[in-house]
Structures are given as structure tokens and as C-alpha cells.
Amino acid sequence: MARLDGKVALITGAAGGIGRTAARLFADEGARLTLVDLDEDALRDIVQSIGADRAGYVVADVTQPDQTQAYVNAAVERWGGIDAFLANAGIEGAVAPIPDYPIEMFDRVMAVNVRGVWLGLKYVIPVMRERGGGSIVITSSTAGVGGSLDLSAYTTSKHAVIGMMRTAAMEGAASAIRVNTVNPAPIETRMMRSIEEQRVATLDDGDVTTEQLKRATAARIPLQRYGDPAEVARLMLFLASDDSSFCTGGVYMVDGGRSAGNR
């Protein structure tokens, strides 16, 4: 039997590299899906590739309470409940030292990466409680367990969701609601291309290319490479499934060994 047969999964940030990969993997494992993002064209393509009988989408800004309630309601109305919630929506923000970091960008990163997760928990947890339990997986980062040069907003947000996860895990345990974070190292996604391009733009040495910067970043990872979105999605699948039935309150690294030594 597939690992998510009979389960309903809700995924935010579903148009991104990790979210899209998780959606397809979850569908292959039997889940019925509601996918959330601001990019309607990408959502439509994903649903078409999975099949409209197995997946639907909602265009929503995760920072807005009414839109968050709407995407939760859409999942419940179509599928009858929610068994797994991937709070995966996130943005990288700017690459700049704290004195130069734009205030409005700091606020936007915190709104999407922290407020967006909190609102998802606020509206999903009651639905899961009525369902008799479920699993919530929050996307954090290796930046959530250490410092990251010139990424103050992103790093702060990823630390914050670990604290939020631990509180939610304690609050949800009595209702059989499990909550964990997945913490990726650099992954082959649009977000990493954006960070690399921004870093190169800030360097005084104009001879450094994004490819050279990527190789230098990968060299600091013990496995000497970036991760693939599928490697993150498979960990999300484990945590969303009953295979992880005794796992809650955990910080799960998928980082090629990066957190094991010096960053």
C-alpha cells in the first residue's frame, strides 16, 4: 500500500522547487492534494501533471488571515479534512549586512516565513483536531540552527519557525497532531540561484562567477554538493506518513553533513 493512501495533504509554496517535488511524490504515494501558492500558472501545470481528480489548487498570500482560512476551507470542502500540512512557503529576501538591509524587505521575509507559518498552524490545527490527528511539517533550513552571513532576515525567520514548531508540537500532542521541521542545506532551486546571484553582485571582485561561488559553497558541505529537491521531499514524506508516528518536536536535517561540523 502507498504510504499516503487515504490521506489529504495541504502544501504551501507548492510552485517552488521543493513544494512541487513534494506534491508529485505525495500524489504518487496516494495522497489527495490541495496546493497553495501565488503563481497560478505553475499551480495549474502541477495539477494537470498530477490529475485534477487527485489535486486542486488555491492562489493565496499566506501572510493574510482571510486567504489562509480560505485555502484551509478549500481543502476541507473538497477532501473532507486535512491529514498532512507542509508549511513550505518561504522567501529568501535580500543578501546584505544588517546595517544595509532594507527594513521593508526584513518585514516581508518575516511576514511570509514566520507569520505565514503561524497562520497556517492557527487554521489547520483545529481541522486536524476534528480529524483525530495529523502531521505538520515546517520547512526551516540549516540557517535555522546557525548564523548565515548577510542573510539576517532569512536566518531569523528560520530560527523562529523551529521555536514555533516546538510549541505547536507540545500543544498538539494531546490531539495526536505531530509537528516537525525539515532543515535543508543549499538545494538546487530558484532560491539558491537568487542567493548566489545576489552574493556575486555584492562582491568587489568582479571576476567571481555564480558557478564559482556555488562550487565554493558546495565544498563546505561534507558530501561536496547541493541537495536535490527530491531528497528533501522524501524526508517530508516520511514525516507526513504513519512511518514517523512517534516523531514530533524534531528538527530533521537534510544537509549533506553540513551541520555536523564547521559551517
DRENDREN-427049 format. One line per field, with one value per residue (C-alpha): residue in three letters; x, y, z. Coordinates in steps of 0.25 Angstrom, whole numbers. Example, Ala and Ser with C-alpha at 12.3 -4.5 7.8 and 13.67 -1.06 7.14 Angstrom:
BEGIN
residu: (ALA/SER) .
x: (49/55) .
y: (-18/-4) .
z: (31/29) .
//
This chain:
BEGIN
residu: (MET/ALA/ARG/LEU/ASP/GLY/LYS/VAL/ALA/LEU/ILE/THR/GLY/ALA/ALA/GLY/GLY/ILE/GLY/ARG/THR/ALA/ALA/ARG/LEU/PHE/ALA/ASP/GLU/GLY/ALA/ARG/LEU/THR/LEU/VAL/ASP/LEU/ASP/GLU/ASP/ALA/LEU/ARG/ASP/ILE/VAL/GLN/SER/ILE/GLY/ALA/ASP/ARG/ALA/GLY/TYR/VAL/VAL/ALA/ASP/VAL/THR/GLN/PRO/ASP/GLN/THR/GLN/ALA/TYR/VAL/ASN/ALA/ALA/VAL/GLU/ARG/TRP/GLY/GLY/ILE/ASP/ALA/PHE/LEU/ALA/ASN/ALA/GLY/ILE/GLU/GLY/ALA/VAL/ALA/PRO/ILE/PRO/ASP/TYR/PRO/ILE/GLU/MET/PHE/ASP/ARG/VAL/MET/ALA/VAL/ASN/VAL/ARG/GLY/VAL/TRP/LEU/GLY/LEU/LYS/TYR/VAL/ILE/PRO/VAL/MET/ARG/GLU/ARG/GLY/GLY/GLY/SER/ILE/VAL/ILE/THR/SER/SER/THR/ALA/GLY/VAL/GLY/GLY/SER/LEU/ASP/LEU/SER/ALA/TYR/THR/THR/SER/LYS/HIS/ALA/VAL/ILE/GLY/MET/MET/ARG/THR/ALA/ALA/MET/GLU/GLY/ALA/ALA/SER/ALA/ILE/ARG/VAL/ASN/THR/VAL/ASN/PRO/ALA/PRO/ILE/GLU/THR/ARG/MET/MET/ARG/SER/ILE/GLU/GLU/GLN/ARG/VAL/ALA/THR/LEU/ASP/ASP/GLY/ASP/VAL/THR/THR/GLU/GLN/LEU/LYS/ARG/ALA/THR/ALA/ALA/ARG/ILE/PRO/LEU/GLN/ARG/TYR/GLY/ASP/PRO/ALA/GLU/VAL/ALA/ARG/LEU/MET/LEU/PHE/LEU/ALA/SER/ASP/ASP/SER/SER/PHE/CYS/THR/GLY/GLY/VAL/TYR/MET/VAL/ASP/GLY/GLY/ARG/SER/ALA/GLY/ASN/ARG) .
x: (0/5/9/-1/-13/-26/-19/-21/-9/-8/5/8/19/15/20/35/45/43/28/26/34/27/14/17/23/11/2/10/8/-7/-10/-21/-15/-18/-7/-5/4/3/8/-5/1/11/0/-9/3/5/-9/-10/2/-4/-18/-30/-36/-25/-21/-26/-20/-23/-16/-13/-4/0/2/-13/-22/-34/-27/-21/-34/-39/-29/-31/-46/-44/-36/-47/-58/-52/-46/-53/-41/-26/-16/-3/1/14/16/27/24/37/45/60/59/72/86/92/99/90/93/90/78/65/55/43/50/52/37/33/42/37/23/24/33/28/14/10/14/7/-6/-5/-4/-15/-25/-20/-19/-34/-37/-27/-32/-46/-40/-33/-19/-9/5/10/24/30/41/53/67/82/81/71/82/93/97/97/105/97/84/79/64/64/73/64/51/57/61/47/39/47/43/28/29/33/22/12/17/15/1/-3/2/-11/-19/-9/-4/11/19/34/43/51/64/71/85/86/77/77/65/62/64/79/81/75/84/97/94/91/104/112/107/112/126/137/144/136/143/135/124/112/117/130/122/113/126/131/118/117/132/127/117/123/116/122/109/96/84/73/58/54/64/56/43/46/48/35/28/34/29/16/13/10/24/28/17/26/33/29/36/48/58/61/74/75/88/99/106/107/102/112/124/128/118) .
y: (0/14/22/33/25/31/44/58/67/82/89/103/109/98/105/105/94/86/89/84/72/68/70/60/50/51/49/36/31/32/46/55/69/84/93/107/118/132/126/121/117/108/102/99/92/83/80/76/67/60/60/68/56/56/70/84/98/111/124/131/140/132/145/148/142/142/136/125/122/121/111/102/103/99/86/82/85/77/65/65/69/70/59/66/80/84/99/101/115/124/135/137/153/161/158/169/172/177/192/192/182/189/190/187/174/169/171/164/152/151/152/141/131/133/140/131/118/123/126/112/106/114/110/96/91/91/84/73/72/69/59/52/56/58/63/77/78/92/96/102/102/100/115/112/105/115/128/132/144/155/147/153/153/139/133/140/134/120/120/126/114/104/110/111/96/92/100/94/80/82/88/77/65/62/63/53/65/63/75/75/83/79/87/87/91/98/91/92/102/116/121/117/123/136/136/133/144/154/150/151/165/170/165/175/165/165/152/143/136/130/116/118/123/111/101/109/107/92/90/94/82/69/62/73/76/83/74/71/75/60/58/68/63/49/53/61/49/41/51/53/38/28/23/34/32/34/46/60/73/69/77/68/72/68/75/66/67/82/83/72/81/95/103) .
z: (0/-3/9/8/3/8/13/10/9/8/3/3/-6/-16/-28/-23/-25/-12/-12/-26/-24/-11/-17/-28/-18/-9/-21/-25/-11/-11/-5/-9/-10/-9/-14/-10/-16/-23/-36/-42/-56/-48/-39/-51/-58/-46/-44/-59/-57/-45/-50/-45/-39/-29/-27/-27/-24/-17/-21/-7/0/13/21/20/30/21/10/19/25/10/6/18/16/1/5/15/6/-5/2/16/25/25/30/26/25/18/23/12/7/8/2/3/4/1/3/11/24/35/34/19/20/15/26/17/12/26/29/17/20/34/29/19/26/41/40/29/36/49/41/35/49/54/44/41/55/58/46/49/63/58/49/60/58/47/43/41/34/34/25/32/28/32/34/45/54/52/46/31/27/20/22/35/32/26/37/48/41/40/55/58/52/60/73/67/63/77/84/73/76/91/89/78/85/93/80/72/64/61/57/52/44/32/31/17/13/0/-10/-25/-26/-31/-17/-17/-31/-25/-13/-22/-31/-20/-13/-26/-28/-15/-17/-20/-29/-42/-47/-37/-45/-39/-43/-35/-23/-24/-24/-12/-5/-8/-4/11/11/14/3/-6/-14/-13/-10/-19/-16/-16/-5/4/-1/3/17/17/12/24/34/27/27/39/38/47/57/69/63/68/72/64/55/44/36/21/19/14/27/28/42/47/46/44/35) .
//
